[in-house]
Amino acid sequence: MNPDPTCCFCSRVIDLGQDGAATVLRLGPVDPGPGGQVRQRAYAHSSCLRERVHPSIDLWWEL
């Protein structure tokens, strides 16, 4: 992970010691076809991601 990951939602640096559920969002094409690859990585605080994801969707750290 980047030594100073920055949240793609709030643009603050993520302190991984304080937010162990922070995550890397791997963005790729919707229909990658054979050999599809990640095109971009973005980082997010767990709280920023939860605020923006619909409540009906379970996130892995909440299971």
PDB file of N, H, CA, C and O in Angstrom:
ATOM      1  N   MET A   1       0.840  -1.175   0.000  1.00  0.00           N
ATOM      2  CA  MET A   1       0.000   0.000   0.000  1.00  0.00           C
ATOM      3  C   MET A   1       0.889   1.243   0.000  1.00  0.00           C
ATOM      4  O   MET A   1       1.976   1.238   0.578  1.00  0.00           O
ATOM      5  N   ASN A   2       0.428   2.285  -0.639  1.00  0.00           N
ATOM      6  H   ASN A   2      -0.455   2.290  -1.108  1.00  0.00           H
ATOM      7  CA  ASN A   2       1.114   3.571  -0.665  1.00  0.00           C
ATOM      8  C   ASN A   2       1.478   3.979   0.764  1.00  0.00           C
ATOM      9  O   ASN A   2       0.646   3.819   1.658  1.00  0.00           O
ATOM     10  N   PRO A   3       2.693   4.504   1.022  1.00  0.00           N
ATOM     11  CA  PRO A   3       3.063   4.875   2.388  1.00  0.00           C
ATOM     12  C   PRO A   3       2.160   5.962   2.982  1.00  0.00           C
ATOM     13  O   PRO A   3       1.983   6.015   4.199  1.00  0.00           O
ATOM     14  N   ASP A   4       1.595   6.818   2.149  1.00  0.00           N
ATOM     15  H   ASP A   4       1.738   6.775   1.160  1.00  0.00           H
ATOM     16  CA  ASP A   4       0.673   7.847   2.607  1.00  0.00           C
ATOM     17  C   ASP A   4      -0.619   7.795   1.790  1.00  0.00           C
ATOM     18  O   ASP A   4      -0.895   8.710   1.014  1.00  0.00           O
ATOM     19  N   PRO A   5      -1.414   6.732   1.958  1.00  0.00           N
ATOM     20  CA  PRO A   5      -2.637   6.646   1.163  1.00  0.00           C
ATOM     21  C   PRO A   5      -3.578   7.799   1.525  1.00  0.00           C
ATOM     22  O   PRO A   5      -3.713   8.162   2.693  1.00  0.00           O
ATOM     23  N   THR A   6      -4.215   8.357   0.515  1.00  0.00           N
ATOM     24  H   THR A   6      -4.104   8.061  -0.434  1.00  0.00           H
ATOM     25  CA  THR A   6      -5.123   9.477   0.691  1.00  0.00           C
ATOM     26  C   THR A   6      -6.528   9.031   0.307  1.00  0.00           C
ATOM     27  O   THR A   6      -6.720   8.407  -0.736  1.00  0.00           O
ATOM     28  N   CYS A   7      -7.495   9.344   1.136  1.00  0.00           N
ATOM     29  H   CYS A   7      -7.339   9.851   1.984  1.00  0.00           H
ATOM     30  CA  CYS A   7      -8.881   8.953   0.905  1.00  0.00           C
ATOM     31  C   CYS A   7      -9.435   9.657  -0.334  1.00  0.00           C
ATOM     32  O   CYS A   7      -9.313  10.875  -0.467  1.00  0.00           O
ATOM     33  N   CYS A   8     -10.042   8.887  -1.238  1.00  0.00           N
ATOM     34  H   CYS A   8     -10.140   7.898  -1.129  1.00  0.00           H
ATOM     35  CA  CYS A   8     -10.594   9.444  -2.470  1.00  0.00           C
ATOM     36  C   CYS A   8     -11.886  10.228  -2.220  1.00  0.00           C
ATOM     37  O   CYS A   8     -12.361  10.926  -3.115  1.00  0.00           O
ATOM     38  N   PHE A   9     -12.455  10.122  -1.026  1.00  0.00           N
ATOM     39  H   PHE A   9     -12.069   9.555  -0.298  1.00  0.00           H
ATOM     40  CA  PHE A   9     -13.691  10.847  -0.713  1.00  0.00           C
ATOM     41  C   PHE A   9     -13.437  12.157   0.029  1.00  0.00           C
ATOM     42  O   PHE A   9     -14.036  13.179  -0.307  1.00  0.00           O
ATOM     43  N   CYS A  10     -12.563  12.143   1.030  1.00  0.00           N
ATOM     44  H   CYS A  10     -12.077  11.313   1.303  1.00  0.00           H
ATOM     45  CA  CYS A  10     -12.344  13.349   1.845  1.00  0.00           C
ATOM     46  C   CYS A  10     -10.981  13.982   1.620  1.00  0.00           C
ATOM     47  O   CYS A  10     -10.731  15.092   2.091  1.00  0.00           O
ATOM     48  N   SER A  11     -10.104  13.299   0.913  1.00  0.00           N
ATOM     49  H   SER A  11     -10.307  12.398   0.530  1.00  0.00           H
ATOM     50  CA  SER A  11      -8.741  13.721   0.572  1.00  0.00           C
ATOM     51  C   SER A  11      -7.810  13.911   1.771  1.00  0.00           C
ATOM     52  O   SER A  11      -6.793  14.596   1.665  1.00  0.00           O
ATOM     53  N   ARG A  12      -8.157  13.307   2.908  1.00  0.00           N
ATOM     54  H   ARG A  12      -8.983  12.750   2.994  1.00  0.00           H
ATOM     55  CA  ARG A  12      -7.244  13.300   4.054  1.00  0.00           C
ATOM     56  C   ARG A  12      -6.391  12.036   3.989  1.00  0.00           C
ATOM     57  O   ARG A  12      -6.819  11.006   3.468  1.00  0.00           O
ATOM     58  N   VAL A  13      -5.173  12.136   4.532  1.00  0.00           N
ATOM     59  H   VAL A  13      -4.826  12.972   4.955  1.00  0.00           H
ATOM     60  CA  VAL A  13      -4.288  10.973   4.606  1.00  0.00           C
ATOM     61  C   VAL A  13      -4.923   9.940   5.540  1.00  0.00           C
ATOM     62  O   VAL A  13      -5.499  10.301   6.567  1.00  0.00           O
ATOM     63  N   ILE A  14      -4.819   8.666   5.187  1.00  0.00           N
ATOM     64  H   ILE A  14      -4.351   8.373   4.353  1.00  0.00           H
ATOM     65  CA  ILE A  14      -5.379   7.583   5.990  1.00  0.00           C
ATOM     66  C   ILE A  14      -4.310   7.068   6.941  1.00  0.00           C
ATOM     67  O   ILE A  14      -3.242   6.641   6.503  1.00  0.00           O
ATOM     68  N   ASP A  15      -4.586   7.105   8.226  1.00  0.00           N
ATOM     69  H   ASP A  15      -5.454   7.451   8.582  1.00  0.00           H
ATOM     70  CA  ASP A  15      -3.694   6.550   9.251  1.00  0.00           C
ATOM     71  C   ASP A  15      -4.098   5.092   9.436  1.00  0.00           C
ATOM     72  O   ASP A  15      -5.093   4.799  10.099  1.00  0.00           O
ATOM     73  N   LEU A  16      -3.326   4.181   8.852  1.00  0.00           N
ATOM     74  H   LEU A  16      -2.518   4.420   8.314  1.00  0.00           H
ATOM     75  CA  LEU A  16      -3.693   2.767   8.886  1.00  0.00           C
ATOM     76  C   LEU A  16      -3.668   2.194  10.295  1.00  0.00           C
ATOM     77  O   LEU A  16      -4.336   1.195  10.558  1.00  0.00           O
ATOM     78  N   GLY A  17      -2.913   2.803  11.210  1.00  0.00           N
ATOM     79  H   GLY A  17      -2.371   3.615  10.996  1.00  0.00           H
ATOM     80  CA  GLY A  17      -2.918   2.371  12.606  1.00  0.00           C
ATOM     81  C   GLY A  17      -4.229   2.703  13.298  1.00  0.00           C
ATOM     82  O   GLY A  17      -4.631   2.009  14.232  1.00  0.00           O
ATOM     83  N   GLN A  18      -4.896   3.755  12.849  1.00  0.00           N
ATOM     84  H   GLN A  18      -4.569   4.319  12.090  1.00  0.00           H
ATOM     85  CA  GLN A  18      -6.167   4.168  13.439  1.00  0.00           C
ATOM     86  C   GLN A  18      -7.375   3.566  12.714  1.00  0.00           C
ATOM     87  O   GLN A  18      -8.437   3.394  13.312  1.00  0.00           O
ATOM     88  N   ASP A  19      -7.213   3.252  11.443  1.00  0.00           N
ATOM     89  H   ASP A  19      -6.350   3.392  10.957  1.00  0.00           H
ATOM     90  CA  ASP A  19      -8.333   2.739  10.640  1.00  0.00           C
ATOM     91  C   ASP A  19      -7.898   1.465   9.933  1.00  0.00           C
ATOM     92  O   ASP A  19      -7.552   1.481   8.752  1.00  0.00           O
ATOM     93  N   GLY A  20      -7.921   0.366  10.669  1.00  0.00           N
ATOM     94  H   GLY A  20      -8.202   0.353  11.629  1.00  0.00           H
ATOM     95  CA  GLY A  20      -7.510  -0.918  10.120  1.00  0.00           C
ATOM     96  C   GLY A  20      -8.430  -1.450   9.041  1.00  0.00           C
ATOM     97  O   GLY A  20      -8.063  -2.378   8.320  1.00  0.00           O
ATOM     98  N   ALA A  21      -9.628  -0.876   8.915  1.00  0.00           N
ATOM     99  H   ALA A  21      -9.926  -0.123   9.501  1.00  0.00           H
ATOM    100  CA  ALA A  21     -10.569  -1.323   7.886  1.00  0.00           C
ATOM    101  C   ALA A  21     -10.534  -0.427   6.656  1.00  0.00           C
ATOM    102  O   ALA A  21     -11.334  -0.608   5.738  1.00  0.00           O
ATOM    103  N   ALA A  22      -9.617   0.537   6.625  1.00  0.00           N
ATOM    104  H   ALA A  22      -8.967   0.684   7.370  1.00  0.00           H
ATOM    105  CA  ALA A  22      -9.464   1.341   5.414  1.00  0.00           C
ATOM    106  C   ALA A  22      -9.195   0.391   4.258  1.00  0.00           C
ATOM    107  O   ALA A  22      -8.696  -0.715   4.464  1.00  0.00           O
ATOM    108  N   THR A  23      -9.519   0.811   3.057  1.00  0.00           N
ATOM    109  H   THR A  23      -9.924   1.710   2.889  1.00  0.00           H
ATOM    110  CA  THR A  23      -9.444  -0.134   1.960  1.00  0.00           C
ATOM    111  C   THR A  23      -8.895   0.479   0.685  1.00  0.00           C
ATOM    112  O   THR A  23      -8.884   1.697   0.510  1.00  0.00           O
ATOM    113  N   VAL A  24      -8.445  -0.387  -0.192  1.00  0.00           N
ATOM    114  H   VAL A  24      -8.454  -1.377  -0.050  1.00  0.00           H
ATOM    115  CA  VAL A  24      -8.050  -0.006  -1.542  1.00  0.00           C
ATOM    116  C   VAL A  24      -9.210  -0.386  -2.454  1.00  0.00           C
ATOM    117  O   VAL A  24      -9.657  -1.532  -2.449  1.00  0.00           O
ATOM    118  N   LEU A  25      -9.686   0.555  -3.220  1.00  0.00           N
ATOM    119  H   LEU A  25      -9.323   1.486  -3.224  1.00  0.00           H
ATOM    120  CA  LEU A  25     -10.733   0.291  -4.206  1.00  0.00           C
ATOM    121  C   LEU A  25     -10.037   0.074  -5.540  1.00  0.00           C
ATOM    122  O   LEU A  25      -9.343   0.963  -6.035  1.00  0.00           O
ATOM    123  N   ARG A  26     -10.216  -1.081  -6.107  1.00  0.00           N
ATOM    124  H   ARG A  26     -10.779  -1.802  -5.704  1.00  0.00           H
ATOM    125  CA  ARG A  26      -9.575  -1.398  -7.390  1.00  0.00           C
ATOM    126  C   ARG A  26     -10.599  -1.186  -8.488  1.00  0.00           C
ATOM    127  O   ARG A  26     -11.614  -1.881  -8.542  1.00  0.00           O
ATOM    128  N   LEU A  27     -10.341  -0.243  -9.346  1.00  0.00           N
ATOM    129  H   LEU A  27      -9.517   0.322  -9.302  1.00  0.00           H
ATOM    130  CA  LEU A  27     -11.292   0.150 -10.374  1.00  0.00           C
ATOM    131  C   LEU A  27     -10.881  -0.414 -11.720  1.00  0.00           C
ATOM    132  O   LEU A  27      -9.732  -0.282 -12.139  1.00  0.00           O
ATOM    133  N   GLY A  28     -11.814  -1.032 -12.378  1.00  0.00           N
ATOM    134  H   GLY A  28     -12.748  -1.140 -12.037  1.00  0.00           H
ATOM    135  CA  GLY A  28     -11.557  -1.607 -13.690  1.00  0.00           C
ATOM    136  C   GLY A  28     -12.797  -1.492 -14.542  1.00  0.00           C
ATOM    137  O   GLY A  28     -13.829  -1.014 -14.071  1.00  0.00           O
ATOM    138  N   PRO A  29     -12.718  -1.918 -15.775  1.00  0.00           N
ATOM    139  CA  PRO A  29     -13.870  -1.845 -16.661  1.00  0.00           C
ATOM    140  C   PRO A  29     -14.991  -2.764 -16.188  1.00  0.00           C
ATOM    141  O   PRO A  29     -14.737  -3.805 -15.581  1.00  0.00           O
ATOM    142  N   VAL A  30     -16.233  -2.372 -16.469  1.00  0.00           N
ATOM    143  H   VAL A  30     -16.440  -1.527 -16.962  1.00  0.00           H
ATOM    144  CA  VAL A  30     -17.388  -3.182 -16.082  1.00  0.00           C
ATOM    145  C   VAL A  30     -17.348  -4.534 -16.784  1.00  0.00           C
ATOM    146  O   VAL A  30     -17.649  -5.558 -16.172  1.00  0.00           O
ATOM    147  N   ASP A  31     -16.983  -4.544 -18.041  1.00  0.00           N
ATOM    148  H   ASP A  31     -16.738  -3.712 -18.538  1.00  0.00           H
ATOM    149  CA  ASP A  31     -16.884  -5.785 -18.808  1.00  0.00           C
ATOM    150  C   ASP A  31     -15.431  -5.955 -19.253  1.00  0.00           C
ATOM    151  O   ASP A  31     -15.077  -5.613 -20.381  1.00  0.00           O
ATOM    152  N   PRO A  32     -14.576  -6.498 -18.340  1.00  0.00           N
ATOM    153  CA  PRO A  32     -13.143  -6.532 -18.637  1.00  0.00           C
ATOM    154  C   PRO A  32     -12.738  -7.491 -19.742  1.00  0.00           C
ATOM    155  O   PRO A  32     -11.665  -7.337 -20.325  1.00  0.00           O
ATOM    156  N   GLY A  33     -13.572  -8.479 -20.043  1.00  0.00           N
ATOM    157  H   GLY A  33     -14.444  -8.605 -19.570  1.00  0.00           H
ATOM    158  CA  GLY A  33     -13.189  -9.460 -21.050  1.00  0.00           C
ATOM    159  C   GLY A  33     -11.961 -10.241 -20.601  1.00  0.00           C
ATOM    160  O   GLY A  33     -11.540 -10.132 -19.449  1.00  0.00           O
ATOM    161  N   PRO A  34     -11.392 -11.020 -21.496  1.00  0.00           N
ATOM    162  CA  PRO A  34     -10.219 -11.811 -21.127  1.00  0.00           C
ATOM    163  C   PRO A  34      -9.027 -10.905 -20.817  1.00  0.00           C
ATOM    164  O   PRO A  34      -8.723  -9.973 -21.562  1.00  0.00           O
ATOM    165  N   GLY A  35      -8.370 -11.199 -19.711  1.00  0.00           N
ATOM    166  H   GLY A  35      -8.618 -11.956 -19.106  1.00  0.00           H
ATOM    167  CA  GLY A  35      -7.179 -10.440 -19.345  1.00  0.00           C
ATOM    168  C   GLY A  35      -7.456  -9.044 -18.820  1.00  0.00           C
ATOM    169  O   GLY A  35      -6.548  -8.215 -18.768  1.00  0.00           O
ATOM    170  N   GLY A  36      -8.714  -8.764 -18.424  1.00  0.00           N
ATOM    171  H   GLY A  36      -9.452  -9.437 -18.466  1.00  0.00           H
ATOM    172  CA  GLY A  36      -9.040  -7.436 -17.899  1.00  0.00           C
ATOM    173  C   GLY A  36      -8.202  -7.110 -16.674  1.00  0.00           C
ATOM    174  O   GLY A  36      -7.928  -7.985 -15.852  1.00  0.00           O
ATOM    175  N   GLN A  37      -7.804  -5.882 -16.555  1.00  0.00           N
ATOM    176  H   GLN A  37      -8.026  -5.172 -17.223  1.00  0.00           H
ATOM    177  CA  GLN A  37      -6.925  -5.499 -15.471  1.00  0.00           C
ATOM    178  C   GLN A  37      -7.471  -4.302 -14.719  1.00  0.00           C
ATOM    179  O   GLN A  37      -8.310  -3.551 -15.219  1.00  0.00           O
ATOM    180  N   VAL A  38      -6.971  -4.147 -13.501  1.00  0.00           N
ATOM    181  H   VAL A  38      -6.290  -4.757 -13.095  1.00  0.00           H
ATOM    182  CA  VAL A  38      -7.288  -2.974 -12.702  1.00  0.00           C
ATOM    183  C   VAL A  38      -6.691  -1.766 -13.412  1.00  0.00           C
ATOM    184  O   VAL A  38      -5.526  -1.792 -13.809  1.00  0.00           O
ATOM    185  N   ARG A  39      -7.478  -0.714 -13.574  1.00  0.00           N
ATOM    186  H   ARG A  39      -8.424  -0.693 -13.251  1.00  0.00           H
ATOM    187  CA  ARG A  39      -6.991   0.482 -14.251  1.00  0.00           C
ATOM    188  C   ARG A  39      -6.532   1.547 -13.275  1.00  0.00           C
ATOM    189  O   ARG A  39      -5.676   2.370 -13.598  1.00  0.00           O
ATOM    190  N   GLN A  40      -7.109   1.528 -12.071  1.00  0.00           N
ATOM    191  H   GLN A  40      -7.805   0.859 -11.809  1.00  0.00           H
ATOM    192  CA  GLN A  40      -6.755   2.545 -11.090  1.00  0.00           C
ATOM    193  C   GLN A  40      -7.009   2.004  -9.696  1.00  0.00           C
ATOM    194  O   GLN A  40      -7.895   1.173  -9.494  1.00  0.00           O
ATOM    195  N   ARG A  41      -6.231   2.475  -8.742  1.00  0.00           N
ATOM    196  H   ARG A  41      -5.512   3.150  -8.907  1.00  0.00           H
ATOM    197  CA  ARG A  41      -6.457   2.153  -7.342  1.00  0.00           C
ATOM    198  C   ARG A  41      -6.779   3.442  -6.625  1.00  0.00           C
ATOM    199  O   ARG A  41      -6.137   4.467  -6.853  1.00  0.00           O
ATOM    200  N   ALA A  42      -7.776   3.390  -5.755  1.00  0.00           N
ATOM    201  H   ALA A  42      -8.298   2.557  -5.570  1.00  0.00           H
ATOM    202  CA  ALA A  42      -8.140   4.532  -4.926  1.00  0.00           C
ATOM    203  C   ALA A  42      -8.249   4.019  -3.495  1.00  0.00           C
ATOM    204  O   ALA A  42      -8.580   2.853  -3.279  1.00  0.00           O
ATOM    205  N   TYR A  43      -7.980   4.861  -2.540  1.00  0.00           N
ATOM    206  H   TYR A  43      -7.712   5.808  -2.716  1.00  0.00           H
ATOM    207  CA  TYR A  43      -8.014   4.479  -1.132  1.00  0.00           C
ATOM    208  C   TYR A  43      -9.188   5.173  -0.457  1.00  0.00           C
ATOM    209  O   TYR A  43      -9.604   6.252  -0.878  1.00  0.00           O
ATOM    210  N   ALA A  44      -9.724   4.547   0.599  1.00  0.00           N
ATOM    211  H   ALA A  44      -9.386   3.671   0.942  1.00  0.00           H
ATOM    212  CA  ALA A  44     -10.859   5.142   1.312  1.00  0.00           C
ATOM    213  C   ALA A  44     -10.812   4.796   2.792  1.00  0.00           C
ATOM    214  O   ALA A  44     -10.494   3.669   3.170  1.00  0.00           O
ATOM    215  N   HIS A  45     -11.137   5.791   3.633  1.00  0.00           N
ATOM    216  H   HIS A  45     -11.395   6.707   3.326  1.00  0.00           H
ATOM    217  CA  HIS A  45     -11.380   5.506   5.051  1.00  0.00           C
ATOM    218  C   HIS A  45     -12.605   4.593   5.134  1.00  0.00           C
ATOM    219  O   HIS A  45     -13.491   4.678   4.283  1.00  0.00           O
ATOM    220  N   SER A  46     -12.668   3.740   6.125  1.00  0.00           N
ATOM    221  H   SER A  46     -11.949   3.671   6.816  1.00  0.00           H
ATOM    222  CA  SER A  46     -13.838   2.878   6.279  1.00  0.00           C
ATOM    223  C   SER A  46     -15.099   3.715   6.488  1.00  0.00           C
ATOM    224  O   SER A  46     -16.155   3.375   5.955  1.00  0.00           O
ATOM    225  N   SER A  47     -15.010   4.797   7.251  1.00  0.00           N
ATOM    226  H   SER A  47     -14.153   5.074   7.684  1.00  0.00           H
ATOM    227  CA  SER A  47     -16.193   5.633   7.515  1.00  0.00           C
ATOM    228  C   SER A  47     -16.650   6.374   6.254  1.00  0.00           C
ATOM    229  O   SER A  47     -17.852   6.506   6.022  1.00  0.00           O
ATOM    230  N   CYS A  48     -15.718   6.853   5.448  1.00  0.00           N
ATOM    231  H   CYS A  48     -14.742   6.746   5.636  1.00  0.00           H
ATOM    232  CA  CYS A  48     -16.085   7.544   4.209  1.00  0.00           C
ATOM    233  C   CYS A  48     -16.772   6.587   3.234  1.00  0.00           C
ATOM    234  O   CYS A  48     -17.748   6.951   2.579  1.00  0.00           O
ATOM    235  N   LEU A  49     -16.256   5.372   3.148  1.00  0.00           N
ATOM    236  H   LEU A  49     -15.463   5.077   3.681  1.00  0.00           H
ATOM    237  CA  LEU A  49     -16.866   4.380   2.261  1.00  0.00           C
ATOM    238  C   LEU A  49     -18.264   4.024   2.760  1.00  0.00           C
ATOM    239  O   LEU A  49     -19.200   3.962   1.964  1.00  0.00           O
ATOM    240  N   ARG A  50     -18.420   3.792   4.050  1.00  0.00           N
ATOM    241  H   ARG A  50     -17.659   3.842   4.697  1.00  0.00           H
ATOM    242  CA  ARG A  50     -19.723   3.423   4.606  1.00  0.00           C
ATOM    243  C   ARG A  50     -20.744   4.530   4.385  1.00  0.00           C
ATOM    244  O   ARG A  50     -21.908   4.241   4.110  1.00  0.00           O
ATOM    245  N   GLU A  51     -20.339   5.778   4.500  1.00  0.00           N
ATOM    246  H   GLU A  51     -19.393   6.012   4.724  1.00  0.00           H
ATOM    247  CA  GLU A  51     -21.265   6.901   4.279  1.00  0.00           C
ATOM    248  C   GLU A  51     -21.795   6.934   2.857  1.00  0.00           C
ATOM    249  O   GLU A  51     -22.880   7.462   2.612  1.00  0.00           O
ATOM    250  N   ARG A  52     -21.042   6.376   1.919  1.00  0.00           N
ATOM    251  H   ARG A  52     -20.161   5.948   2.118  1.00  0.00           H
ATOM    252  CA  ARG A  52     -21.407   6.501   0.516  1.00  0.00           C
ATOM    253  C   ARG A  52     -21.982   5.233  -0.110  1.00  0.00           C
ATOM    254  O   ARG A  52     -22.541   5.285  -1.206  1.00  0.00           O
ATOM    255  N   VAL A  53     -21.855   4.113   0.563  1.00  0.00           N
ATOM    256  H   VAL A  53     -21.401   4.071   1.453  1.00  0.00           H
ATOM    257  CA  VAL A  53     -22.396   2.849   0.051  1.00  0.00           C
ATOM    258  C   VAL A  53     -23.794   2.653   0.642  1.00  0.00           C
ATOM    259  O   VAL A  53     -24.012   2.906   1.827  1.00  0.00           O
ATOM    260  N   HIS A  54     -24.713   2.215  -0.167  1.00  0.00           N
ATOM    261  H   HIS A  54     -24.536   2.010  -1.130  1.00  0.00           H
ATOM    262  CA  HIS A  54     -26.091   2.002   0.296  1.00  0.00           C
ATOM    263  C   HIS A  54     -26.097   1.070   1.499  1.00  0.00           C
ATOM    264  O   HIS A  54     -25.372   0.075   1.507  1.00  0.00           O
ATOM    265  N   PRO A  55     -26.912   1.377   2.531  1.00  0.00           N
ATOM    266  CA  PRO A  55     -26.917   0.570   3.757  1.00  0.00           C
ATOM    267  C   PRO A  55     -27.279  -0.902   3.558  1.00  0.00           C
ATOM    268  O   PRO A  55     -26.960  -1.732   4.409  1.00  0.00           O
ATOM    269  N   SER A  56     -27.936  -1.234   2.453  1.00  0.00           N
ATOM    270  H   SER A  56     -28.195  -0.559   1.762  1.00  0.00           H
ATOM    271  CA  SER A  56     -28.312  -2.629   2.223  1.00  0.00           C
ATOM    272  C   SER A  56     -27.128  -3.479   1.757  1.00  0.00           C
ATOM    273  O   SER A  56     -27.231  -4.705   1.703  1.00  0.00           O
ATOM    274  N   ILE A  57     -26.016  -2.843   1.422  1.00  0.00           N
ATOM    275  H   ILE A  57     -25.932  -1.848   1.466  1.00  0.00           H
ATOM    276  CA  ILE A  57     -24.846  -3.573   0.945  1.00  0.00           C
ATOM    277  C   ILE A  57     -23.902  -3.815   2.111  1.00  0.00           C
ATOM    278  O   ILE A  57     -23.438  -2.875   2.757  1.00  0.00           O
ATOM    279  N   ASP A  58     -23.622  -5.097   2.376  1.00  0.00           N
ATOM    280  H   ASP A  58     -23.999  -5.861   1.852  1.00  0.00           H
ATOM    281  CA  ASP A  58     -22.685  -5.460   3.447  1.00  0.00           C
ATOM    282  C   ASP A  58     -21.259  -5.193   3.002  1.00  0.00           C
ATOM    283  O   ASP A  58     -20.879  -5.520   1.877  1.00  0.00           O
ATOM    284  N   LEU A  59     -20.479  -4.604   3.876  1.00  0.00           N
ATOM    285  H   LEU A  59     -20.788  -4.338   4.790  1.00  0.00           H
ATOM    286  CA  LEU A  59     -19.056  -4.441   3.623  1.00  0.00           C
ATOM    287  C   LEU A  59     -18.321  -5.469   4.460  1.00  0.00           C
ATOM    288  O   LEU A  59     -18.775  -5.800   5.555  1.00  0.00           O
ATOM    289  N   TRP A  60     -17.205  -5.982   3.980  1.00  0.00           N
ATOM    290  H   TRP A  60     -16.836  -5.714   3.090  1.00  0.00           H
ATOM    291  CA  TRP A  60     -16.548  -7.150   4.569  1.00  0.00           C
ATOM    292  C   TRP A  60     -16.270  -7.001   6.053  1.00  0.00           C
ATOM    293  O   TRP A  60     -16.401  -7.984   6.782  1.00  0.00           O
ATOM    294  N   TRP A  61     -15.890  -5.820   6.546  1.00  0.00           N
ATOM    295  H   TRP A  61     -15.783  -5.021   5.955  1.00  0.00           H
ATOM    296  CA  TRP A  61     -15.556  -5.687   7.969  1.00  0.00           C
ATOM    297  C   TRP A  61     -16.797  -5.638   8.847  1.00  0.00           C
ATOM    298  O   TRP A  61     -16.686  -5.700  10.071  1.00  0.00           O
ATOM    299  N   GLU A  62     -17.984  -5.529   8.241  1.00  0.00           N
ATOM    300  H   GLU A  62     -18.074  -5.479   7.246  1.00  0.00           H
ATOM    301  CA  GLU A  62     -19.225  -5.453   9.007  1.00  0.00           C
ATOM    302  C   GLU A  62     -19.945  -6.791   9.091  1.00  0.00           C
ATOM    303  O   GLU A  62     -20.971  -6.887   9.764  1.00  0.00           O
ATOM    304  N   LEU A  63     -19.444  -7.808   8.438  1.00  0.00           N
ATOM    305  H   LEU A  63     -18.610  -7.730   7.892  1.00  0.00           H
ATOM    306  CA  LEU A  63     -20.125  -9.108   8.429  1.00  0.00           C
ATOM    307  C   LEU A  63     -20.018  -9.809   9.762  1.00  0.00           C
ATOM    308  O   LEU A  63     -20.538 -10.914   9.922  1.00  0.00           O
TER     309      LEU A  63
END
